[in-house]
Amino acid sequence: MYQNASTYNSYLTELAQAAYADEKAGIGALLFPAVKVPTAIGSYKKRDIDAAFRSYDTLLARGNSAKAIDVNATEAYYSVKPHGLKVSTWRFDIDQESGNEERESNLQDLMSSQLISREAEAVRIFKAGITVTSGAGNWSSATADPVAELNALILQIHKAIGRMPTHLVIGLKAWGMLQTNAKMLTRIGGIGVDVTIERVRAMLVYPGLEIVIASLPYQAAARGTTGDMEYIAGSDVFCFYTQDAPTRNDMSVAKDFTLSPGGPEVLSHDNNDTMETIDTLYWSSDRQVTCPAAGARLEIT
């Protein structure tokens, strides 16, 4: 996106994009897979899913043409915006032996800040676009059955879009409550048997989905204030469908429309007044829940 800029730093961009690729297992990239778009502003289709599952009489009579299917789609729009974060390294530190290590360490901190910011954003947008399931999620209750509730989410999505969900994201706090739930312990044979991802998957009505434990901590307090660390999506459960190679128009629950799907780019310049080298991470993004029927969620207590 910025490769023609005079401040474009190809070396640090390679480092940043390599780290970005390593972090693609984060829930942000699962919830909002990147979709490359040609322009910052454009449109995509929100399809009438019910129309795609109508049955037709396909028999052809001599001289008659094939029946036309109903394709009901509404226009929706994306508006990709630029984003950025920066970090400064004092020239005095860079000019010393192994000074580039200081700069690269600062870049690692910058990338971590970007990751946490984008993960928190992803969870916020997803929760705003997917209605929480009522009457479920009280896994601390002795009568609650987490497996039955998870199966209900799976079947809800399957009936809505005709496809099985691909992912189940369980926050770390929610996972801890699942492991100690009374009915779950009864299902697996008591306290002496561990509750593992494999055992939970085997109990589900559709064991083919990928289960991910969301465990990234972050500081929720505003800058300049103190507070306890929290988990991003700690008490949340997200079940959803995404296509392997999403396009603007498929039924993935959500998408990250972007001009640069490969990851952030690094621009670098010197500030001679402060004697600092400033490295800035730039990326483009418009994250949207594009098919709410392809997702479901619980809030665990």
C-alpha positions, 0 to 999 in steps of 0.5 A, a space after each residue: 500500500 505504501 511501497 512507493 513512499 520514500 520512507 518505506 522500510 522493506 527490511 522492517 516490513 519483512 520482519 513485521 509481516 513475518 511476525 504477523 504471519 506467526 500471529 494469524 492463529 489469533 482469534 482476530 484473523 479467525 473471526 475476520 479473515 482478510 479479503 483484498 479489495 481493489 479500492 478503499 470504497 466499494 460494495 459487496 452482496 449480502 445474499 438471501 440465504 433462504 433463497 439458496 436452499 429452495 428446491 426446484 423442478 429441474 425437468 426440461 421439456 422440449 423447447 423450454 429453457 431451464 428455470 431461473 433460480 431466485 437470487 436475492 441479494 442486497 447491496 452492502 458497502 465497505 470503506 477501508 480506512 488507514 490505521 497506524 501506530 509508531 515507536 521512536 528509538 533514540 539515535 544515541 542508542 542506535 549509533 552504539 554497538 548492536 544499536 539495531 537490536 534496540 530498534 528491533 526490540 522496539 519494533 517487537 513492542 510495536 507489533 505486540 501493541 498492534 496485535 492486542 489493539 486489533 484483537 480487542 477490536 475484533 472481539 468488540 465488532 464481532 460481539 456487536 454484530 452477533 446477538 448473544 444467545 439468551 437462556 444459556 451460558 450459566 455453566 457454573 450451575 449444576 444443571 447447565 449442560 455445556 455440550 447441549 448448549 454448544 450443539 444448539 449453536 452448531 445446529 442453529 448455524 447449520 440450519 441458517 446457512 446450510 453449512 456446518 460451522 468451521 470454528 469454535 472459540 472458547 475464552 480462557 475463563 469460559 474454558 475453565 468453567 467448562 472443565 469444572 462443570 458438573 455435567 461435563 465431569 459426569 459425561 467424561 467419567 468424573 474428576 479423575 479424567 481431564 477435560 481436553 479439547 479432543 474430548 469436548 470435540 468428540 462430544 459435539 454433534 459435529 466434531 469437524 470444527 476447529 476449537 481454539 482457546 482464546 487466551 490473550 491478556 490485555 490491560 483494559 484500563 485507559 492509558 495513564 491509569 492502573 487496573 487488573 489484566 483481563 483476557 480478550 474474549 475471556 468469558 465468551 464463546 463464539 461459534 461461526 462459519 468462515 470460508 477457506 478463501 473468502 471473497 467479498 460475497 461468500 457466506 463467511 460470518 465476518 471479513 476484514 476488507 483491506 488493501 494489503 492482506 499480507 500484513 502491516 508495512 513499516 515506514 521509517 523517518 528521522 526526526 532531527 530535532 529530537 534525534 530519534 528514528 521513528 518507525 510507523 506501522 501502517 495497515 488498512 482495514 474495514 472489519 464487518 460482520 457480513 453474515 450474522 446468520 453464520 455466527 452465534 455466541 454465548 456469554 459464560 457465567 
